[in-house]
Amino acid sequence: MDGFENSDMELMTNNVHTLFAPRKRVLLIDDDPVFCQLFVSCVDSAVVGIEAYESIGDLASFSKIGTYDLVVIDNHLPIMGGLEIAEYIDTFFPDLPVILISADDMTKSLQAQSTAAPQCIRDFVKKEAGVGAILNSVMDLVRLSWFSARRPATVGASCGKGGSGKEPLRRFKNVLH
């Protein structure tokens, strides 16, 4: 086959989505500059590009959020909280996945809320779990977006917890609803 070994062709076909997929864009909104710098240095690559802002007010326009493939938001921000930002994203960009992060364990406070969390939130990760845990969540959603064209991720596809493939990826689904 013109110099291609069988294993070379298998490698090319297995990674074709990596070779030809457009670079995914991630938006991070977090008011901790040290965390932002650390996370950006871990995420920025040929596959995923990332931009970080300290608040929603630092974006030139709210409509700019729609140009990203994934949004990671700290829940505790000075101007507008992450959950509130997610509600706006859910209204204006319903197919845009959001990962909510926080230093606090929000599960009890989220359970106490009478309203359901926005559907755009695909995961909640505590910061104490580490940058690696947040990065894994980002990469799970980025990988799924290559194949699903920004449709909601599914439990069976990413979490390894089984499922019908029709249920939205909500690792904390029972906490929020």
C-alpha positions as CSV (number, residue, x, y, z in Angstrom):
1,M,0.0,0.0,0.0
2,D,2.5,2.6,-1.1
3,G,4.7,2.4,2.0
4,F,2.0,2.1,4.6
5,E,2.1,-0.8,6.9
6,N,-1.1,-2.3,8.2
7,S,-0.5,-0.9,11.7
8,D,0.1,2.6,10.2
9,M,-3.3,2.5,8.5
10,E,-5.0,1.2,11.7
11,L,-3.4,4.1,13.6
12,M,-4.6,6.6,11.0
13,T,-8.2,5.3,10.9
14,N,-8.4,5.1,14.7
15,N,-7.3,8.7,15.2
16,V,-8.9,10.2,12.1
17,H,-11.3,12.3,14.3
18,T,-8.2,13.7,16.2
19,L,-6.4,14.5,13.0
20,F,-9.2,16.3,11.2
21,A,-11.5,17.5,13.9
22,P,-11.5,21.3,14.5
23,R,-9.9,22.6,17.7
24,K,-12.5,22.8,20.4
25,R,-12.8,26.1,22.4
26,V,-13.3,26.1,26.1
27,L,-14.2,29.1,28.2
28,L,-13.2,29.2,31.8
29,I,-14.7,31.8,34.2
30,D,-13.0,31.8,37.6
31,D,-11.9,34.6,39.8
32,D,-8.9,32.8,41.2
33,P,-5.9,33.8,39.0
34,V,-3.7,31.0,40.2
35,F,-6.3,28.3,39.4
36,C,-6.9,30.0,36.0
37,Q,-3.2,29.9,35.1
38,L,-2.8,26.3,36.2
39,F,-5.9,25.1,34.4
40,V,-5.1,27.0,31.2
41,S,-1.6,25.5,31.2
42,C,-3.0,22.0,31.6
43,V,-5.8,22.3,29.0
44,D,-4.4,24.3,26.2
45,S,-3.3,22.0,23.4
46,A,-3.6,21.3,19.7
47,V,-6.9,19.6,20.4
48,V,-8.4,22.1,22.9
49,G,-7.9,25.8,23.2
50,I,-8.9,27.7,26.3
51,E,-9.6,31.3,27.3
52,A,-10.0,32.3,30.9
53,Y,-11.8,35.3,32.4
54,E,-12.1,36.4,36.0
55,S,-15.8,37.3,35.6
56,I,-18.6,37.4,33.2
57,G,-18.1,41.2,33.0
58,D,-14.6,40.7,31.5
59,L,-16.1,39.2,28.3
60,A,-16.7,41.8,25.6
61,S,-20.2,40.6,25.2
62,F,-22.4,37.9,26.6
63,S,-23.1,36.7,23.1
64,K,-19.4,35.7,22.8
65,I,-20.1,32.7,25.0
66,G,-22.0,31.1,22.1
67,T,-18.7,30.9,20.2
68,Y,-17.3,28.3,22.6
69,D,-17.8,24.6,22.6
70,L,-17.8,24.2,26.4
71,V,-17.9,26.5,29.4
72,V,-16.3,25.8,32.8
73,I,-17.7,28.1,35.5
74,D,-16.7,28.6,39.2
75,N,-19.9,28.9,41.2
76,H,-18.6,31.6,43.5
77,L,-17.9,34.7,41.5
78,P,-18.1,38.3,42.6
79,I,-20.6,39.8,40.1
80,M,-22.8,36.9,39.0
81,G,-22.6,33.3,40.4
82,G,-21.9,30.3,38.2
83,L,-25.4,28.9,38.6
84,E,-26.9,32.2,37.5
85,I,-24.6,32.4,34.5
86,A,-25.6,28.8,33.6
87,E,-29.3,29.8,33.7
88,Y,-28.5,32.5,31.1
89,I,-26.5,30.1,29.0
90,D,-29.4,27.6,29.2
91,T,-31.8,30.2,27.9
92,F,-29.6,31.7,25.1
93,F,-27.3,28.7,24.1
94,P,-29.2,25.6,25.2
95,D,-26.9,23.2,23.4
96,L,-23.7,24.6,25.0
97,P,-22.5,22.3,27.8
98,V,-21.4,23.7,31.1
99,I,-19.2,22.2,33.9
100,L,-19.8,23.9,37.2
101,I,-16.9,23.9,39.6
102,S,-16.6,25.0,43.2
103,A,-14.4,24.8,46.3
104,D,-17.5,24.1,48.3
105,D,-19.6,21.0,48.3
106,M,-22.7,22.3,46.8
107,T,-24.7,19.1,46.8
108,K,-26.8,19.9,49.9
109,S,-27.5,23.5,48.9
110,L,-28.5,22.4,45.4
111,Q,-30.8,19.7,46.8
112,A,-32.5,22.4,49.0
113,Q,-33.3,24.6,46.0
114,S,-36.8,24.4,44.8
115,T,-36.0,24.9,41.1
116,A,-34.1,22.4,39.0
117,A,-30.6,23.2,37.8
118,P,-30.2,24.4,34.2
119,Q,-30.1,21.6,31.7
120,C,-26.9,22.9,30.2
121,I,-24.9,21.8,33.3
122,R,-23.4,18.5,32.4
123,D,-21.1,18.0,35.5
124,F,-20.2,19.4,38.9
125,V,-16.7,19.0,40.1
126,K,-15.3,20.1,43.4
127,K,-12.0,22.0,43.1
128,E,-10.5,19.8,45.8
129,A,-10.8,16.8,43.5
130,G,-8.0,18.5,41.6
131,V,-7.3,20.0,38.2
132,G,-7.1,16.4,36.8
133,A,-10.7,15.6,37.7
134,I,-11.9,18.8,36.1
135,L,-9.7,18.2,33.0
136,N,-11.2,14.6,32.7
137,S,-14.7,16.1,32.7
138,V,-13.7,18.6,30.0
139,M,-12.1,16.0,27.9
140,D,-15.1,13.6,28.2
141,L,-17.4,16.3,26.9
142,V,-14.9,17.4,24.2
143,R,-14.5,13.9,22.9
144,L,-18.3,13.4,22.9
145,S,-18.8,16.7,21.0
146,W,-16.7,15.5,18.1
147,F,-19.3,12.8,17.5
148,S,-22.5,14.4,18.6
149,A,-22.3,17.9,17.2
150,R,-23.0,19.5,20.6
151,R,-25.9,17.3,21.5
152,P,-26.1,16.4,25.2
153,A,-23.6,13.7,26.2
154,T,-25.0,10.4,27.4
155,V,-24.3,8.3,30.5
156,G,-23.4,5.2,28.6
157,A,-20.9,7.0,26.4
158,S,-18.7,8.6,29.0
159,C,-19.2,7.6,32.5
160,G,-19.0,3.8,32.1
161,K,-22.0,3.4,34.4
162,G,-24.2,1.8,31.7
163,G,-27.5,3.3,30.7
164,S,-29.6,3.5,27.6
165,G,-27.6,6.2,26.0
166,K,-30.7,8.4,26.0
167,E,-30.1,9.9,29.5
168,P,-28.2,13.2,29.7
169,L,-24.8,13.0,31.2
170,R,-25.6,14.4,34.7
171,R,-23.2,12.8,37.1
172,F,-24.9,14.8,39.8
173,K,-28.4,14.5,38.3
174,N,-30.0,13.3,41.6
175,V,-28.4,16.2,43.4
176,L,-29.9,18.8,41.2
177,H,-33.4,17.4,40.4
